Amino acid sequence: MNRIVAHFQDGRVMKGFTTDFLPAKSQFHMTLEEQGGATKPVEVHLPELKALFFVKSFAGDPEHQRSNEPGQGGAGRRLRVVFKDGEVMVGTTQGYDRSRPGFFVIPVDTGNNERCFVVAAATQEVTFI
């Protein structure tokens, strides 16, 4: 079971768990954190998302200062993603392809994030650095 935080293009954020997310599928199911698995999972449609963050905990670290400065980073090519809403993420990827619906990024600022699936349609610009 993956602990995720879904950021939608309309600004909504949902926290929960998934067992059926696949980058090639247009939807997946999510059991919301506040429901504790007591109710039926909700269906999430990939085209509505901005990004899907795979996280260590839902609480995160409120004292963490976010950074896009080069750090350890993961394996792969370093890139800079500018989302349509102006947010910028820097990280590494092993699978960016413009023709695919999205791609995984390991952010340089890992903090609470283990990895992130970026929805290509939610990006304004993707450049290798």
N, CA, C and O atoms as CSV, one atom per row, in Angstrom:
chain,resi,resn,atom,element,x,y,z
A,1,MET,N,N,0.852,-1.173,0.000
A,1,MET,CA,C,0.000,0.000,0.000
A,1,MET,C,C,0.900,1.238,0.000
A,1,MET,O,O,1.822,1.339,0.809
A,2,ASN,N,N,0.630,2.171,-0.903
A,2,ASN,CA,C,1.420,3.385,-1.023
A,2,ASN,C,C,0.739,4.557,-0.327
A,2,ASN,O,O,-0.457,4.780,-0.513
A,3,ARG,N,N,1.486,5.297,0.463
A,3,ARG,CA,C,1.006,6.516,1.120
A,3,ARG,C,C,1.202,7.652,0.118
A,3,ARG,O,O,2.327,7.913,-0.308
A,4,ILE,N,N,0.109,8.334,-0.264
A,4,ILE,CA,C,0.184,9.352,-1.307
A,4,ILE,C,C,-0.511,10.656,-0.897
A,4,ILE,O,O,-1.394,10.684,-0.040
A,5,VAL,N,N,-0.070,11.725,-1.548
A,5,VAL,CA,C,-0.749,13.018,-1.465
A,5,VAL,C,C,-0.997,13.449,-2.903
A,5,VAL,O,O,-0.057,13.658,-3.670
A,6,ALA,N,N,-2.269,13.579,-3.262
A,6,ALA,CA,C,-2.660,13.945,-4.621
A,6,ALA,C,C,-2.908,15.444,-4.698
A,6,ALA,O,O,-3.746,15.985,-3.978
A,7,HIS,N,N,-2.168,16.108,-5.582
A,7,HIS,CA,C,-2.359,17.536,-5.830
A,7,HIS,C,C,-3.083,17.667,-7.169
A,7,HIS,O,O,-2.593,17.213,-8.203
A,8,PHE,N,N,-4.253,18.294,-7.131
A,8,PHE,CA,C,-5.064,18.446,-8.324
A,8,PHE,C,C,-4.778,19.778,-9.005
A,8,PHE,O,O,-4.314,20.723,-8.368
A,9,GLN,N,N,-5.057,19.847,-10.304
A,9,GLN,CA,C,-4.824,21.076,-11.049
A,9,GLN,C,C,-5.708,22.220,-10.565
A,9,GLN,O,O,-5.356,23.386,-10.742
A,10,ASP,N,N,-6.848,21.904,-9.956
A,10,ASP,CA,C,-7.736,22.958,-9.453
A,10,ASP,C,C,-7.380,23.407,-8.037
A,10,ASP,O,O,-8.104,24.205,-7.440
A,11,GLY,N,N,-6.263,22.897,-7.491
A,11,GLY,CA,C,-5.800,23.327,-6.175
A,11,GLY,C,C,-6.159,22.400,-5.023
A,11,GLY,O,O,-5.614,22.549,-3.929
A,12,ARG,N,N,-7.056,21.452,-5.236
A,12,ARG,CA,C,-7.408,20.511,-4.169
A,12,ARG,C,C,-6.228,19.608,-3.839
A,12,ARG,O,O,-5.375,19.328,-4.681
A,13,VAL,N,N,-6.206,19.160,-2.579
A,13,VAL,CA,C,-5.189,18.211,-2.120
A,13,VAL,C,C,-5.906,17.120,-1.337
A,13,VAL,O,O,-6.725,17.405,-0.464
A,14,MET,N,N,-5.589,15.865,-1.657
A,14,MET,CA,C,-6.162,14.734,-0.926
A,14,MET,C,C,-5.033,13.832,-0.458
A,14,MET,O,O,-4.077,13.580,-1.191
A,15,LYS,N,N,-5.156,13.348,0.775
A,15,LYS,CA,C,-4.161,12.441,1.353
A,15,LYS,C,C,-4.801,11.086,1.556
A,15,LYS,O,O,-5.953,10.978,1.975
A,16,GLY,N,N,-4.024,10.047,1.250
A,16,GLY,CA,C,-4.567,8.709,1.445
A,16,GLY,C,C,-3.624,7.619,0.985
A,16,GLY,O,O,-2.406,7.792,0.952
A,17,PHE,N,N,-4.215,6.494,0.632
A,17,PHE,CA,C,-3.449,5.305,0.266
A,17,PHE,C,C,-3.969,4.755,-1.059
A,17,PHE,O,O,-5.148,4.891,-1.386
A,18,THR,N,N,-3.063,4.131,-1.816
A,18,THR,CA,C,-3.474,3.457,-3.044
A,18,THR,C,C,-2.708,2.155,-3.194
A,18,THR,O,O,-1.576,2.010,-2.731
A,19,THR,N,N,-3.359,1.224,-3.853
A,19,THR,CA,C,-2.703,-0.041,-4.176
A,19,THR,C,C,-2.741,-0.297,-5.672
A,19,THR,O,O,-2.163,-1.276,-6.145
A,20,ASP,N,N,-3.421,0.579,-6.438
A,20,ASP,CA,C,-3.580,0.286,-7.860
A,20,ASP,C,C,-3.129,1.411,-8.800
A,20,ASP,O,O,-3.572,1.468,-9.948
A,21,PHE,N,N,-2.259,2.300,-8.328
A,21,PHE,CA,C,-1.760,3.347,-9.227
A,21,PHE,C,C,-0.772,2.752,-10.219
A,21,PHE,O,O,0.178,2.070,-9.834
A,22,LEU,N,N,-1.003,3.016,-11.496
A,22,LEU,CA,C,-0.080,2.649,-12.569
A,22,LEU,C,C,0.005,3.843,-13.511
A,22,LEU,O,O,-1.032,4.376,-13.907
A,23,PRO,N,N,1.210,4.280,-13.882
A,23,PRO,CA,C,1.357,5.461,-14.739
A,23,PRO,C,C,0.620,5.366,-16.076
A,23,PRO,O,O,0.232,6.391,-16.636
A,24,ALA,N,N,0.426,4.173,-16.587
A,24,ALA,CA,C,-0.223,3.997,-17.887
A,24,ALA,C,C,-1.756,4.005,-17.799
A,24,ALA,O,O,-2.431,4.078,-18.826
A,25,LYS,N,N,-2.304,3.931,-16.593
A,25,LYS,CA,C,-3.757,3.919,-16.429
A,25,LYS,C,C,-4.274,5.343,-16.226
A,25,LYS,O,O,-3.581,6.183,-15.653
A,26,SER,N,N,-5.483,5.607,-16.693
A,26,SER,CA,C,-6.044,6.953,-16.583
A,26,SER,C,C,-6.757,7.205,-15.257
A,26,SER,O,O,-7.181,8.330,-14.992
A,27,GLN,N,N,-6.894,6.181,-14.424
A,27,GLN,CA,C,-7.493,6.366,-13.103
A,27,GLN,C,C,-6.924,5.340,-12.124
A,27,GLN,O,O,-6.347,4.325,-12.515
A,28,PHE,N,N,-7.106,5.640,-10.848
A,28,PHE,CA,C,-6.721,4.716,-9.783
A,28,PHE,C,C,-7.651,4.983,-8.610
A,28,PHE,O,O,-8.446,5.922,-8.644
A,29,HIS,N,N,-7.552,4.159,-7.572
A,29,HIS,CA,C,-8.408,4.306,-6.398
A,29,HIS,C,C,-7.581,4.752,-5.205
A,29,HIS,O,O,-6.408,4.406,-5.064
A,30,MET,N,N,-8.226,5.527,-4.357
A,30,MET,CA,C,-7.541,6.100,-3.205
A,30,MET,C,C,-8.457,6.002,-1.991
A,30,MET,O,O,-9.607,6.439,-2.024
A,31,THR,N,N,-7.924,5.422,-0.922
A,31,THR,CA,C,-8.628,5.403,0.351
A,31,THR,C,C,-8.135,6.617,1.119
A,31,THR,O,O,-6.945,6.731,1.414
A,32,LEU,N,N,-9.042,7.515,1.442
A,32,LEU,CA,C,-8.653,8.765,2.085
A,32,LEU,C,C,-8.165,8.531,3.508
A,32,LEU,O,O,-8.706,7.703,4.242
A,33,GLU,N,N,-7.141,9.271,3.876
A,33,GLU,CA,C,-6.514,9.130,5.193
A,33,GLU,C,C,-7.511,9.344,6.319
A,33,GLU,O,O,-7.534,8.571,7.277
A,34,GLU,N,N,-8.337,10.382,6.219
A,34,GLU,CA,C,-9.264,10.684,7.317
A,34,GLU,C,C,-10.357,9.634,7.464
A,34,GLU,O,O,-11.021,9.573,8.499
A,35,GLN,N,N,-10.550,8.802,6.435
A,35,GLN,CA,C,-11.551,7.750,6.516
A,35,GLN,C,C,-10.984,6.490,7.154
A,35,GLN,O,O,-11.737,5.619,7.590
A,36,GLY,N,N,-9.669,6.389,7.209
A,36,GLY,CA,C,-9.032,5.247,7.849
A,36,GLY,C,C,-9.428,3.904,7.263
A,36,GLY,O,O,-9.410,2.892,7.964
A,37,GLY,N,N,-9.780,3.882,6.002
A,37,GLY,CA,C,-10.134,2.620,5.360
A,37,GLY,C,C,-11.536,2.156,5.680
A,37,GLY,O,O,-11.923,1.053,5.292
A,38,ALA,N,N,-12.316,2.981,6.388
A,38,ALA,CA,C,-13.647,2.574,6.807
A,38,ALA,C,C,-14.684,2.687,5.691
A,38,ALA,O,O,-15.757,2.091,5.780
A,39,THR,N,N,-14.373,3.438,4.655
A,39,THR,CA,C,-15.339,3.598,3.578
A,39,THR,C,C,-14.729,3.178,2.245
A,39,THR,O,O,-13.548,2.844,2.145
A,40,LYS,N,N,-15.564,3.209,1.252
A,40,LYS,CA,C,-15.175,2.812,-0.098
A,40,LYS,C,C,-14.142,3.793,-0.667
A,40,LYS,O,O,-14.280,5.003,-0.483
A,41,PRO,N,N,-13.108,3.288,-1.355
A,41,PRO,CA,C,-12.114,4.176,-1.978
A,41,PRO,C,C,-12.759,5.074,-3.037
A,41,PRO,O,O,-13.762,4.707,-3.650
A,42,VAL,N,N,-12.168,6.254,-3.242
A,42,VAL,CA,C,-12.639,7.160,-4.277
A,42,VAL,C,C,-11.820,6.931,-5.544
A,42,VAL,O,O,-10.653,6.543,-5.481
A,43,GLU,N,N,-12.441,7.175,-6.684
A,43,GLU,CA,C,-11.745,7.030,-7.951
A,43,GLU,C,C,-11.106,8.379,-8.301
A,43,GLU,O,O,-11.767,9.417,-8.263
A,44,VAL,N,N,-9.819,8.350,-8.642
A,44,VAL,CA,C,-9.089,9.548,-9.009
A,44,VAL,C,C,-8.709,9.430,-10.482
A,44,VAL,O,O,-8.175,8.411,-10.922
A,45,HIS,N,N,-8.996,10.493,-11.235
A,45,HIS,CA,C,-8.704,10.511,-12.672
A,45,HIS,C,C,-7.409,11.269,-12.920
A,45,HIS,O,O,-7.282,12.440,-12.562
A,46,LEU,N,N,-6.458,10.593,-13.531
A,46,LEU,CA,C,-5.121,11.149,-13.769
A,46,LEU,C,C,-5.142,12.517,-14.461
A,46,LEU,O,O,-4.378,13.392,-14.055
A,47,PRO,N,N,-5.973,12.746,-15.480
A,47,PRO,CA,C,-5.959,14.052,-16.147
A,47,PRO,C,C,-6.325,15.234,-15.240
A,47,PRO,O,O,-6.020,16.380,-15.571
A,48,GLU,N,N,-6.973,14.967,-14.100
A,48,GLU,CA,C,-7.334,16.033,-13.165
A,48,GLU,C,C,-6.167,16.400,-12.236
A,48,GLU,O,O,-6.189,17.446,-11.588
A,49,LEU,N,N,-5.147,15.530,-12.179
A,49,LEU,CA,C,-4.040,15.739,-11.258
A,49,LEU,C,C,-2.972,16.669,-11.812
A,49,LEU,O,O,-2.787,16.801,-13.021
A,50,LYS,N,N,-2.284,17.303,-10.885
A,50,LYS,CA,C,-1.065,18.060,-11.177
A,50,LYS,C,C,0.114,17.121,-10.925
A,50,LYS,O,O,0.995,16.970,-11.771
A,51,ALA,N,N,0.114,16.499,-9.758
A,51,ALA,CA,C,1.182,15.569,-9.383
A,51,ALA,C,C,0.694,14.676,-8.255
A,51,ALA,O,O,-0.203,15.029,-7.490
A,52,LEU,N,N,1.316,13.508,-8.178
A,52,LEU,CA,C,1.016,12.545,-7.124
A,52,LEU,C,C,2.302,12.297,-6.350
A,52,LEU,O,O,3.273,11.774,-6.896
A,53,PHE,N,N,2.305,12.676,-5.071
A,53,PHE,CA,C,3.496,12.551,-4.231
A,53,PHE,C,C,3.406,11.286,-3.395
A,53,PHE,O,O,2.403,11.046,-2.723
A,54,PHE,N,N,4.445,10.490,-3.438
A,54,PHE,CA,C,4.574,9.299,-2.600
A,54,PHE,C,C,5.383,9.758,-1.389
A,54,PHE,O,O,6.549,10.132,-1.521
A,55,VAL,N,N,4.762,9.729,-0.208
A,55,VAL,CA,C,5.340,10.368,0.973
A,55,VAL,C,C,5.672,9.381,2.084
A,55,VAL,O,O,5.166,8.260,2.125
A,56,LYS,N,N,6.542,9.839,2.985
A,56,LYS,CA,C,6.929,9.034,4.150
A,56,LYS,C,C,5.848,9.091,5.216
A,56,LYS,O,O,5.534,8.081,5.846
A,57,SER,N,N,5.275,10.285,5.417
A,57,SER,CA,C,4.208,10.443,6.407
A,57,SER,C,C,3.261,11.548,5.948
A,57,SER,O,O,3.631,12.390,5.130
A,58,PHE,N,N,2.053,11.543,6.471
A,58,PHE,CA,C,1.100,12.586,6.124
A,58,PHE,C,C,1.381,13.877,6.888
A,58,PHE,O,O,1.040,14.962,6.419
A,59,ALA,N,N,1.991,13.765,8.041
A,59,ALA,CA,C,2.276,14.944,8.857
A,59,ALA,C,C,3.390,15.780,8.250
A,59,ALA,O,O,3.368,17.008,8.336
A,60,GLY,N,N,4.363,15.117,7.635
A,60,GLY,CA,C,5.498,15.858,7.080
A,60,GLY,C,C,6.297,16.522,8.189
A,60,GLY,O,O,6.247,16.099,9.344
A,61,ASP,N,N,7.029,17.556,7.832
A,61,ASP,CA,C,7.821,18.314,8.792
A,61,ASP,C,C,7.463,19.783,8.635
A,61,ASP,O,O,7.938,20.430,7.703
A,62,PRO,N,N,6.633,20.328,9.529
A,62,PRO,CA,C,6.211,21.720,9.400
A,62,PRO,C,C,7.375,22.717,9.460
A,62,PRO,O,O,7.229,23.856,9.016
A,63,GLU,N,N,8.516,22.309,9.999
A,63,GLU,CA,C,9.683,23.185,10.093
A,63,GLU,C,C,10.565,23.130,8.846
A,63,GLU,O,O,11.499,23.920,8.706
A,64,HIS,N,N,10.266,22.200,7.948
A,64,HIS,CA,C,11.101,22.007,6.756
A,64,HIS,C,C,11.036,23.219,5.837
A,64,HIS,O,O,9.948,23.697,5.515
A,65,GLN,N,N,12.186,23.714,5.418
A,65,GLN,CA,C,12.270,24.802,4.461
A,65,GLN,C,C,12.529,24.196,3.082
A,65,GLN,O,O,13.585,23.607,2.850
A,66,ARG,N,N,11.580,24.338,2.180
A,66,ARG,CA,C,11.687,23.746,0.847
A,66,ARG,C,C,12.814,24.387,0.055
A,66,ARG,O,O,13.046,25.593,0.146
A,67,SER,N,N,13.516,23.562,-0.730
A,67,SER,CA,C,14.645,24.049,-1.511
A,67,SER,C,C,14.700,23.335,-2.854
A,67,SER,O,O,14.367,22.154,-2.954
A,68,ASN,N,N,15.120,24.054,-3.875
A,68,ASN,CA,C,15.370,23.452,-5.182
A,68,ASN,C,C,16.859,23.493,-5.486
A,68,ASN,O,O,17.267,23.340,-6.637
A,69,GLU,N,N,17.668,23.698,-4.458
A,69,GLU,CA,C,19.119,23.726,-4.624
A,69,GLU,C,C,19.630,22.313,-4.840
A,69,GLU,O,O,19.091,21.363,-4.272
A,70,PRO,N,N,20.677,22.166,-5.666
A,70,PRO,CA,C,21.226,20.826,-5.904
A,70,PRO,C,C,21.631,20.145,-4.601
A,70,PRO,O,O,22.272,20.748,-3.740
A,71,GLY,N,N,21.258,18.921,-4.478
A,71,GLY,CA,C,21.613,18.125,-3.304
A,71,GLY,C,C,22.082,16.772,-3.770
A,71,GLY,O,O,22.662,16.646,-4.848
A,72,GLN,N,N,21.838,15.772,-2.974
A,72,GLN,CA,C,22.235,14.425,-3.340
A,72,GLN,C,C,21.523,13.976,-4.614
A,72,GLN,O,O,22.156,13.519,-5.565
A,73,GLY,N,N,20.209,14.112,-4.618
A,73,GLY,CA,C,19.432,13.707,-5.790
A,73,GLY,C,C,19.509,12.214,-6.035
A,73,GLY,O,O,20.327,11.517,-5.434
A,74,GLY,N,N,18.668,11.732,-6.908
A,74,GLY,CA,C,18.664,10.320,-7.244
A,74,GLY,C,C,19.401,10.069,-8.542
A,74,GLY,O,O,19.989,10.977,-9.129
A,75,ALA,N,N,19.359,8.839,-8.973
A,75,ALA,CA,C,19.980,8.484,-10.246
A,75,ALA,C,C,19.119,9.013,-11.385
A,75,ALA,O,O,17.912,9.195,-11.227
A,76,GLY,N,N,19.734,9.256,-12.516
A,76,GLY,CA,C,18.990,9.726,-13.674
A,76,GLY,C,C,19.411,11.115,-14.092
A,76,GLY,O,O,20.398,11.661,-13.599
A,77,ARG,N,N,18.646,11.677,-15.009
A,77,ARG,CA,C,18.937,13.007,-15.531
A,77,ARG,C,C,18.274,14.074,-14.667
A,77,ARG,O,O,17.122,13.930,-14.258
A,78,ARG,N,N,19.017,15.145,-14.394
A,78,ARG,CA,C,18.484,16.255,-13.608
A,78,ARG,C,C,17.591,17.109,-14.497
A,78,ARG,O,O,17.942,17.407,-15.638
A,79,LEU,N,N,16.423,17.505,-13.965
A,79,LEU,CA,C,15.514,18.332,-14.728
A,79,LEU,C,C,14.811,19.344,-13.843
A,79,LEU,O,O,14.790,19.223,-12.618
A,80,ARG,N,N,14.239,20.343,-14.491
A,80,ARG,CA,C,13.479,21.400,-13.820
A,80,ARG,C,C,12.085,21.377,-14.419
A,80,ARG,O,O,11.915,21.462,-15.635
A,81,VAL,N,N,11.083,21.259,-13.545
A,81,VAL,CA,C,9.687,21.220,-13.971
A,81,VAL,C,C,9.014,22.501,-13.498
A,81,VAL,O,O,9.050,22.832,-12.313
A,82,VAL,N,N,8.402,23.215,-14.431
A,82,VAL,CA,C,7.599,24.380,-14.079
A,82,VAL,C,C,6.145,23.998,-14.361
A,82,VAL,O,O,5.773,23.706,-15.498
A,83,PHE,N,N,5.336,24.006,-13.302
A,83,PHE,CA,C,3.922,23.674,-13.444
A,83,PHE,C,C,3.150,24.880,-13.955
A,83,PHE,O,O,3.627,26.010,-13.857
A,84,LYS,N,N,1.982,24.653,-14.490
A,84,LYS,CA,C,1.142,25.728,-15.016
A,84,LYS,C,C,0.760,26.740,-13.941
A,84,LYS,O,O,0.493,27.901,-14.253
A,85,ASP,N,N,0.731,26.313,-12.676
A,85,ASP,CA,C,0.390,27.239,-11.593
A,85,ASP,C,C,1.615,28.008,-11.082
A,85,ASP,O,O,1.504,28.778,-10.128
A,86,GLY,N,N,2.782,27.806,-11.708
A,86,GLY,CA,C,3.994,28.543,-11.337
A,86,GLY,C,C,4.929,27.815,-10.395
A,86,GLY,O,O,6.073,28.236,-10.226
A,87,GLU,N,N,4.482,26.741,-9.779
A,87,GLU,CA,C,5.356,25.983,-8.878
A,87,GLU,C,C,6.510,25.376,-9.671
A,87,GLU,O,O,6.339,24.947,-10.812
A,88,VAL,N,N,7.688,25.348,-9.046
A,88,VAL,CA,C,8.881,24.787,-9.687
A,88,VAL,C,C,9.392,23.618,-8.861
A,88,VAL,O,O,9.450,23.688,-7.633
A,89,MET,N,N,9.759,22.551,-9.544
A,89,MET,CA,C,10.341,21.380,-8.887
A,89,MET,C,C,11.614,21.007,-9.649
A,89,MET,O,O,11.628,20.973,-10.879
A,90,VAL,N,N,12.675,20.731,-8.900
A,90,VAL,CA,C,13.926,20.269,-9.492
A,90,VAL,C,C,14.194,18.881,-8.951
A,90,VAL,O,O,14.024,18.624,-7.759
A,91,GLY,N,N,14.611,17.993,-9.827
A,91,GLY,CA,C,14.882,16.629,-9.388
A,91,GLY,C,C,15.548,15.832,-10.485
A,91,GLY,O,O,16.107,16.385,-11.432
A,92,THR,N,N,15.477,14.531,-10.339
A,92,THR,CA,C,16.043,13.640,-11.347
A,92,THR,C,C,14.962,12.691,-11.841
A,92,THR,O,O,14.008,12.376,-11.130
A,93,THR,N,N,15.140,12.245,-13.080
A,93,THR,CA,C,14.191,11.312,-13.668
A,93,THR,C,C,14.940,10.292,-14.513
A,93,THR,O,O,16.027,10.560,-15.025
A,94,GLN,N,N,14.347,9.144,-14.644
A,94,GLN,CA,C,14.899,8.121,-15.523
A,94,GLN,C,C,13.943,7.819,-16.661
A,94,GLN,O,O,14.223,6.963,-17.500
A,95,GLY,N,N,12.807,8.523,-16.695
A,95,GLY,CA,C,11.818,8.151,-17.693
A,95,GLY,C,C,11.007,9.278,-18.269
A,95,GLY,O,O,9.816,9.085,-18.515
A,96,TYR,N,N,11.576,10.451,-18.503
A,96,TYR,CA,C,10.794,11.529,-19.102
A,96,TYR,C,C,10.643,11.303,-20.597
A,96,TYR,O,O,11.623,11.092,-21.312
A,97,ASP,N,N,9.403,11.349,-21.055
A,97,ASP,CA,C,9.092,11.214,-22.475
A,97,ASP,C,C,7.849,12.069,-22.720
A,97,ASP,O,O,6.795,11.811,-22.139
A,98,ARG,N,N,7.965,13.069,-23.564
A,98,ARG,CA,C,6.854,14.007,-23.821
A,98,ARG,C,C,5.586,13.324,-24.301
A,98,ARG,O,O,4.491,13.854,-24.114
A,99,SER,N,N,5.715,12.168,-24.908
A,99,SER,CA,C,4.539,11.492,-25.462
A,99,SER,C,C,3.748,10.713,-24.405
A,99,SER,O,O,2.650,10.234,-24.689
A,100,ARG,N,N,4.283,10.585,-23.213
A,100,ARG,CA,C,3.595,9.840,-22.142
A,100,ARG,C,C,2.762,10.792,-21.280
A,100,ARG,O,O,3.023,11.995,-21.247
A,101,PRO,N,N,1.758,10.247,-20.582
A,101,PRO,CA,C,0.897,11.110,-19.757
A,101,PRO,C,C,1.595,11.698,-18.531
A,101,PRO,O,O,1.104,12.665,-17.948
A,102,GLY,N,N,2.723,11.130,-18.136
A,102,GLY,CA,C,3.434,11.640,-16.973
A,102,GLY,C,C,4.767,10.952,-16.798
A,102,GLY,O,O,5.158,10.107,-17.603
A,103,PHE,N,N,5.468,11.327,-15.725
A,103,PHE,CA,C,6.796,10.772,-15.477
A,103,PHE,C,C,7.127,10.916,-13.995
A,103,PHE,O,O,6.608,11.797,-13.310
A,104,PHE,N,N,8.002,10.032,-13.515
A,104,PHE,CA,C,8.429,10.076,-12.118
A,104,PHE,C,C,9.630,11.001,-11.950
A,104,PHE,O,O,10.515,11.065,-12.803
A,105,VAL,N,N,9.634,11.708,-10.837
A,105,VAL,CA,C,10.738,12.590,-10.462
A,105,VAL,C,C,11.107,12.285,-9.021
A,105,VAL,O,O,10.239,12.110,-8.166
A,106,ILE,N,N,12.412,12.222,-8.762
A,106,ILE,CA,C,12.907,12.177,-7.382
A,106,ILE,C,C,13.344,13.610,-7.086
A,106,ILE,O,O,14.376,14.053,-7.590
A,107,PRO,N,N,12.577,14.342,-6.277
A,107,PRO,CA,C,12.923,15.736,-6.018
A,107,PRO,C,C,14.271,15.875,-5.317
A,107,PRO,O,O,14.633,15.035,-4.494
A,108,VAL,N,N,15.030,16.955,-5.647
A,108,VAL,CA,C,16.288,17.196,-4.935
A,108,VAL,C,C,15.988,17.507,-3.481
A,108,VAL,O,O,16.783,17.195,-2.594
A,109,ASP,N,N,14.848,18.119,-3.239
A,109,ASP,CA,C,14.407,18.402,-1.882
A,109,ASP,C,C,13.478,17.265,-1.467
A,109,ASP,O,O,12.254,17.389,-1.528
A,110,THR,N,N,14.081,16.162,-1.047
A,110,THR,CA,C,13.261,15.004,-0.715
A,110,THR,C,C,12.377,15.262,0.497
A,110,THR,O,O,11.202,14.898,0.476
A,111,GLY,N,N,12.900,15.874,1.545
A,111,GLY,CA,C,12.066,16.138,2.713
A,111,GLY,C,C,11.209,14.941,3.051
A,111,GLY,O,O,11.718,13.895,3.453
A,112,ASN,N,N,9.909,15.091,2.887
A,112,ASN,CA,C,8.950,14.036,3.173
A,112,ASN,C,C,8.609,13.224,1.918
A,112,ASN,O,O,7.933,12.199,2.010
A,113,ASN,N,N,9.067,13.672,0.761
A,113,ASN,CA,C,8.728,13.015,-0.503
A,113,ASN,C,C,9.730,11.929,-0.861
A,113,ASN,O,O,10.941,12.154,-0.852
A,114,GLU,N,N,9.214,10.758,-1.174
A,114,GLU,CA,C,10.074,9.685,-1.663
A,114,GLU,C,C,10.248,9.795,-3.166
A,114,GLU,O,O,11.346,9.608,-3.691
A,115,ARG,N,N,9.142,10.103,-3.863
A,115,ARG,CA,C,9.147,10.309,-5.298
A,115,ARG,C,C,7.843,10.994,-5.670
A,115,ARG,O,O,6.930,11.108,-4.853
A,116,CYS,N,N,7.771,11.445,-6.911
A,116,CYS,CA,C,6.597,12.179,-7.364
A,116,CYS,C,C,6.280,11.778,-8.799
A,116,CYS,O,O,7.178,11.674,-9.635
A,117,PHE,N,N,5.008,11.555,-9.081
A,117,PHE,CA,C,4.581,11.334,-10.453
A,117,PHE,C,C,3.998,12.640,-10.950
A,117,PHE,O,O,2.982,13.106,-10.434
A,118,VAL,N,N,4.632,13.233,-11.948
A,118,VAL,CA,C,4.212,14.513,-12.512
A,118,VAL,C,C,3.314,14.243,-13.719
A,118,VAL,O,O,3.680,13.477,-14.610
A,119,VAL,N,N,2.150,14.868,-13.745
A,119,VAL,CA,C,1.249,14.742,-14.890
A,119,VAL,C,C,1.699,15.759,-15.943
A,119,VAL,O,O,1.695,16.966,-15.701
A,120,ALA,N,N,2.080,15.258,-17.093
A,120,ALA,CA,C,2.649,16.106,-18.148
A,120,ALA,C,C,1.731,17.263,-18.548
A,120,ALA,O,O,2.218,18.365,-18.800
A,121,ALA,N,N,0.421,17.040,-18.611
A,121,ALA,CA,C,-0.517,18.082,-19.008
A,121,ALA,C,C,-0.572,19.233,-18.003
A,121,ALA,O,O,-1.070,20.309,-18.333
A,122,ALA,N,N,-0.076,19.029,-16.797
A,122,ALA,CA,C,-0.085,20.075,-15.773
A,122,ALA,C,C,1.199,20.903,-15.775
A,122,ALA,O,O,1.364,21.803,-14.951
A,123,THR,N,N,2.108,20.596,-16.703
A,123,THR,CA,C,3.370,21.316,-16.748
A,123,THR,C,C,3.352,22.406,-17.814
A,123,THR,O,O,2.689,22.294,-18.845
A,124,GLN,N,N,4.103,23.460,-17.526
A,124,GLN,CA,C,4.281,24.541,-18.488
A,124,GLN,C,C,5.574,24.344,-19.244
A,124,GLN,O,O,5.668,24.620,-20.440
A,125,GLU,N,N,6.602,23.846,-18.498
A,125,GLU,CA,C,7.911,23.677,-19.092
A,125,GLU,C,C,8.677,22.585,-18.358
A,125,GLU,O,O,8.627,22.500,-17.131
A,126,VAL,N,N,9.384,21.751,-19.110
A,126,VAL,CA,C,10.256,20.726,-18.544
A,126,VAL,C,C,11.591,20.863,-19.275
A,126,VAL,O,O,11.654,20.736,-20.498
A,127,THR,N,N,12.671,21.128,-18.504
A,127,THR,CA,C,13.975,21.283,-19.123
A,127,THR,C,C,15.019,20.468,-18.364
A,127,THR,O,O,14.982,20.370,-17.137
A,128,PHE,N,N,15.942,19.893,-19.113
A,128,PHE,CA,C,17.050,19.186,-18.493
A,128,PHE,C,C,18.121,20.201,-18.117
A,128,PHE,O,O,18.414,21.125,-18.876
A,129,ILE,N,N,18.705,20.015,-16.926
A,129,ILE,CA,C,19.728,20.958,-16.433
A,129,ILE,C,C,21.000,20.227,-16.085
A,129,ILE,O,O,21.972,20.849,-15.655
